[in-house]
Amino acid sequence: MTAISRLLVHQTLVSSLKTRLAPFATDESLLHYIDKRQDIGALHFWEMDPYIILGMSDTRLPHLTDAITFLKNKGLSIVVRAAGGLGVVADKGVLNFTILLPNPDNHISIDDAYDFLLELVSTWLSDYGLTVKAEEVPRSYCPGTYDLVVNGYKVAGVAQRRFRNALAIMTYISINGDQHRRTALMQHFYACGLQGEQTAFKYPDIDPDCMRSLSDFNDRIPDLDTVKKELITHLKEQLQLNDSGILPLDLETIKTDFQKNETKLARRQVDLKE
């Protein structure tokens, strides 16, 4: 990985529909900022309670309106992100975080970036006697080659976003809570959205039994605030930074870009107004 002198740490709090785009606009703005400042990285935590985060492919479901109605009848809000992938569930037991790093001349390959994330999570979970590996779980929601798996069950999903000379590794991890219920929600979402129709794009045939939360494997898994502190510690060691290299993000540094990105993201929500 590219050597950096500072890691900017930030947490976005999503408290209402008015701020639901903030995590995604923050990630995009940090990506652009790091592209210009090649000596800096960032770690961005965020949580949403409760939301369904859709990918652009989800918005092309043949019966999208019915699928959205199903989610809203369950008391869930919806947001469409700019990054690739399919729908995922965000609630108080799911931790979302993004690691953003400089990538001069695109020398960090896609696989290298995913392996960097796998090393971080593996090192952290080894403290709890858990072994994690990366392999696709096809019947999970938002399946991908680098699904993170413990004891044969998917516990996390990973995606990437790249911009010129910077990259973002985006991860959600089911820390605690009823992951079977989360997965069943997405199973019903696609059933309502497809209604048996064949589509050119292959949506997942979801099995609610293929995913778990980490707390299902070890009841010593801590709460989300403690997990954040532990991930910061392990990432600091992985990046070979000392304590003075870990700094809070000054939001003023990305304010202008944030407003532009929030406006762009708002256009994607046109069919999902509350």
C-alpha positions as CSV (number, residue, x, y, z in Angstrom):
1,M,0.0,0.0,0.0
2,T,1.0,3.6,-0.5
3,A,2.7,5.1,2.5
4,I,0.7,7.9,4.2
5,S,1.6,10.3,7.0
6,R,-1.9,10.9,8.4
7,L,-5.1,9.0,8.6
8,L,-8.2,11.2,9.0
9,V,-11.0,9.5,11.0
10,H,-14.6,10.6,10.8
11,Q,-18.0,9.3,11.8
12,T,-21.2,10.4,10.0
13,L,-24.3,10.3,12.1
14,V,-27.5,9.7,10.0
15,S,-30.3,11.1,12.1
16,S,-33.1,11.8,9.6
17,L,-34.1,11.6,5.9
18,K,-32.4,15.0,5.4
19,T,-29.0,13.5,6.1
20,R,-29.4,10.1,4.5
21,L,-27.1,11.0,1.6
22,A,-24.3,12.3,3.9
23,P,-22.3,9.0,4.2
24,F,-22.1,8.6,0.4
25,A,-21.4,12.3,-0.3
26,T,-18.7,12.2,2.4
27,D,-17.0,9.1,0.8
28,E,-17.1,10.7,-2.6
29,S,-15.7,14.0,-1.3
30,L,-12.9,12.3,0.6
31,L,-12.0,10.3,-2.5
32,H,-11.5,13.5,-4.4
33,Y,-9.6,15.1,-1.6
34,I,-7.2,12.2,-1.2
35,D,-6.7,12.2,-5.0
36,K,-5.2,15.7,-4.6
37,R,-3.4,15.1,-1.3
38,Q,-1.4,11.9,-1.8
39,D,0.1,11.8,1.7
40,I,-3.3,11.4,3.5
41,G,-5.7,8.5,4.0
42,A,-9.1,8.4,5.7
43,L,-11.3,6.0,7.7
44,H,-15.0,6.9,7.6
45,F,-17.5,5.1,9.8
46,W,-21.3,5.5,9.5
47,E,-24.5,3.8,10.7
48,M,-28.1,4.0,9.5
49,D,-31.2,2.8,11.4
50,P,-33.0,1.3,9.6
51,Y,-32.4,1.7,5.9
52,I,-32.2,-0.3,2.7
53,I,-29.3,0.8,0.6
54,L,-30.0,0.0,-3.1
55,G,-27.5,-0.2,-6.0
56,M,-28.4,1.3,-9.4
57,S,-29.2,-2.2,-10.8
58,D,-31.9,-2.6,-8.2
59,T,-33.7,0.5,-9.6
60,R,-34.1,-1.5,-12.9
61,L,-36.3,-4.2,-11.3
62,P,-39.4,-4.7,-13.5
63,H,-41.7,-4.2,-10.5
64,L,-39.6,-1.7,-8.5
65,T,-42.7,0.2,-7.2
66,D,-44.1,-2.9,-5.6
67,A,-40.7,-3.7,-4.1
68,I,-40.4,-0.2,-2.7
69,T,-43.9,-0.4,-1.3
70,F,-43.1,-3.6,0.5
71,L,-40.1,-2.0,2.2
72,K,-42.0,1.1,3.2
73,N,-44.8,-1.0,4.6
74,K,-42.1,-2.6,6.9
75,G,-41.2,0.9,8.1
76,L,-37.9,1.0,6.2
77,S,-36.4,4.0,4.4
78,I,-34.5,3.6,1.1
79,V,-31.5,5.3,-0.4
80,V,-29.7,4.7,-3.7
81,R,-25.9,4.8,-3.7
82,A,-23.6,5.8,-6.5
83,A,-21.2,2.8,-6.1
84,G,-21.9,-0.5,-7.7
85,G,-23.4,-3.6,-6.2
86,L,-26.9,-4.5,-5.1
87,G,-29.1,-3.8,-2.1
88,V,-28.0,-4.2,1.5
89,V,-29.6,-3.7,4.9
90,A,-28.3,-1.0,7.3
91,D,-29.5,-1.0,10.9
92,K,-28.1,-0.4,14.4
93,G,-26.3,-3.8,14.4
94,V,-24.5,-3.2,11.1
95,L,-21.2,-1.2,10.9
96,N,-20.4,0.5,7.7
97,F,-16.9,1.9,7.1
98,T,-14.8,3.1,4.2
99,I,-11.0,3.1,4.0
100,L,-9.8,5.7,1.5
101,L,-6.2,5.6,0.3
102,P,-4.0,7.4,-2.3
103,N,-3.4,5.2,-5.4
104,P,-0.8,7.0,-7.6
105,D,-0.8,5.7,-11.1
106,N,-3.4,3.1,-10.1
107,H,-0.6,0.9,-8.9
108,I,-2.8,-0.8,-6.2
109,S,-4.7,-3.5,-8.0
110,I,-8.4,-4.3,-7.2
111,D,-7.3,-7.6,-5.6
112,D,-4.6,-5.9,-3.6
113,A,-7.1,-3.5,-2.1
114,Y,-9.5,-6.3,-1.2
115,D,-6.6,-8.3,0.3
116,F,-5.7,-5.2,2.4
117,L,-9.2,-5.1,3.8
118,L,-9.2,-8.9,4.4
119,E,-6.0,-8.6,6.4
120,L,-7.5,-5.9,8.6
121,V,-10.6,-7.8,9.4
122,S,-8.8,-11.1,9.8
123,T,-6.3,-9.6,12.3
124,W,-9.1,-8.0,14.3
125,L,-11.3,-11.1,14.4
126,S,-8.4,-13.3,15.3
127,D,-8.5,-11.6,18.7
128,Y,-11.9,-13.3,19.2
129,G,-10.8,-16.7,17.9
130,L,-12.5,-16.3,14.5
131,T,-11.1,-17.0,11.1
132,V,-12.4,-15.1,8.1
133,K,-11.9,-15.8,4.5
134,A,-13.0,-14.2,1.2
135,E,-15.3,-16.1,-1.1
136,E,-18.5,-15.4,-2.9
137,V,-21.7,-16.5,-1.2
138,P,-24.0,-16.5,-4.3
139,R,-27.3,-16.7,-2.4
140,S,-26.5,-13.8,0.0
141,Y,-27.7,-10.3,-0.7
142,C,-25.2,-8.2,-2.8
143,P,-23.0,-11.2,-3.4
144,G,-19.4,-10.6,-4.5
145,T,-16.0,-12.4,-4.9
146,Y,-14.8,-10.8,-1.7
147,D,-17.7,-11.6,0.6
148,L,-16.2,-12.1,4.1
149,V,-17.1,-15.5,5.5
150,V,-16.9,-17.0,8.9
151,N,-17.7,-20.7,9.5
152,G,-19.3,-20.9,6.0
153,Y,-21.6,-17.9,6.6
154,K,-21.3,-14.4,5.0
155,V,-20.8,-11.8,7.7
156,A,-19.7,-8.8,5.5
157,G,-19.7,-7.4,2.0
158,V,-17.0,-5.3,0.4
159,A,-17.0,-3.0,-2.6
160,Q,-14.6,-0.5,-4.2
161,R,-14.8,2.9,-5.7
162,R,-11.8,4.4,-7.7
163,F,-11.1,7.9,-8.8
164,R,-7.9,8.8,-10.7
165,N,-5.2,8.5,-8.0
166,A,-7.3,7.4,-5.0
167,L,-9.4,4.4,-4.0
168,A,-12.1,3.6,-1.5
169,I,-12.7,0.2,0.0
170,M,-16.3,0.1,1.4
171,T,-17.4,-2.5,3.8
172,Y,-20.4,-3.4,5.9
173,I,-20.1,-5.9,8.7
174,S,-23.0,-7.5,10.6
175,I,-21.8,-7.1,14.1
176,N,-24.9,-8.2,16.0
177,G,-28.7,-8.3,15.6
178,D,-31.0,-10.7,13.6
179,Q,-29.2,-11.2,10.3
180,H,-31.7,-13.9,9.2
181,R,-34.4,-11.2,9.4
182,R,-32.3,-8.7,7.4
183,T,-31.6,-11.3,4.7
184,A,-35.3,-12.4,4.5
185,L,-36.2,-8.7,3.9
186,M,-34.0,-8.6,0.8
187,Q,-35.4,-12.0,-0.3
188,H,-38.9,-10.6,-0.2
189,F,-37.8,-7.3,-1.8
190,Y,-36.5,-9.2,-4.9
191,A,-39.6,-11.4,-5.0
192,C,-41.8,-8.3,-5.1
193,G,-39.5,-6.6,-7.7
194,L,-39.3,-9.6,-10.0
195,Q,-42.6,-11.4,-9.6
196,G,-41.3,-14.3,-11.5
197,E,-40.1,-12.4,-14.5
198,Q,-36.8,-13.2,-16.3
199,T,-34.4,-10.3,-16.6
200,A,-31.2,-9.8,-18.5
201,F,-29.5,-8.8,-15.2
202,K,-29.2,-11.7,-12.8
203,Y,-30.6,-10.8,-9.3
204,P,-29.6,-13.0,-6.4
205,D,-31.8,-16.0,-5.4
206,I,-31.5,-15.2,-1.7
207,D,-31.3,-17.9,1.1
208,P,-31.8,-16.2,4.5
209,D,-29.8,-19.0,6.1
210,C,-26.5,-18.2,4.4
211,M,-25.7,-15.1,6.4
212,R,-25.0,-14.4,10.1
213,S,-23.9,-11.7,12.5
214,L,-20.5,-12.0,14.2
215,S,-22.1,-12.2,17.6
216,D,-23.7,-15.5,16.5
217,F,-20.2,-17.0,16.6
218,N,-18.7,-15.3,19.7
219,D,-20.7,-13.6,22.4
220,R,-17.6,-11.6,23.3
221,I,-18.0,-9.5,20.1
222,P,-18.3,-6.0,21.5
223,D,-20.7,-3.2,20.7
224,L,-20.2,-1.0,17.6
225,D,-18.4,1.8,19.4
226,T,-15.8,-0.6,20.7
227,V,-15.4,-2.3,17.3
228,K,-14.6,1.1,15.8
229,K,-11.8,1.7,18.3
230,E,-10.4,-1.7,17.7
231,L,-10.4,-1.3,13.9
232,I,-8.7,2.1,14.2
233,T,-5.9,0.4,16.3
234,H,-5.4,-2.4,13.9
235,L,-5.5,-0.2,10.8
236,K,-3.0,2.2,12.5
237,E,-0.6,-0.8,12.9
238,Q,-1.3,-2.0,9.4
239,L,-0.4,1.4,7.9
240,Q,2.5,1.8,10.3
241,L,1.3,5.0,11.8
242,N,1.9,6.3,15.3
243,D,-0.8,7.9,17.4
244,S,0.1,11.4,16.2
245,G,-0.8,10.3,12.6
246,I,-4.5,9.6,13.6
247,L,-6.4,12.9,13.3
248,P,-10.1,13.8,13.2
249,L,-11.4,15.0,9.8
250,D,-12.1,18.8,9.6
251,L,-15.3,18.8,7.5
252,E,-14.5,22.3,6.2
253,T,-11.8,20.7,4.0
254,I,-14.4,18.8,2.0
255,K,-17.4,21.2,2.4
256,T,-17.6,22.5,-1.2
257,D,-17.2,19.1,-2.8
258,F,-19.6,17.5,-0.3
259,Q,-22.4,19.9,-1.3
260,K,-21.8,19.1,-5.0
261,N,-21.8,15.4,-4.4
262,E,-24.9,15.5,-2.2
263,T,-26.7,17.3,-5.0
264,K,-25.7,14.6,-7.5
265,L,-26.8,11.8,-5.3
266,A,-30.1,13.5,-4.7
267,R,-30.9,13.2,-8.4
268,R,-30.7,9.4,-8.0
269,Q,-33.5,9.4,-5.4
270,V,-36.2,10.9,-7.7
271,D,-38.3,7.8,-7.7
272,L,-37.9,7.1,-4.0
273,K,-39.2,10.2,-2.4
274,E,-40.7,9.7,1.0
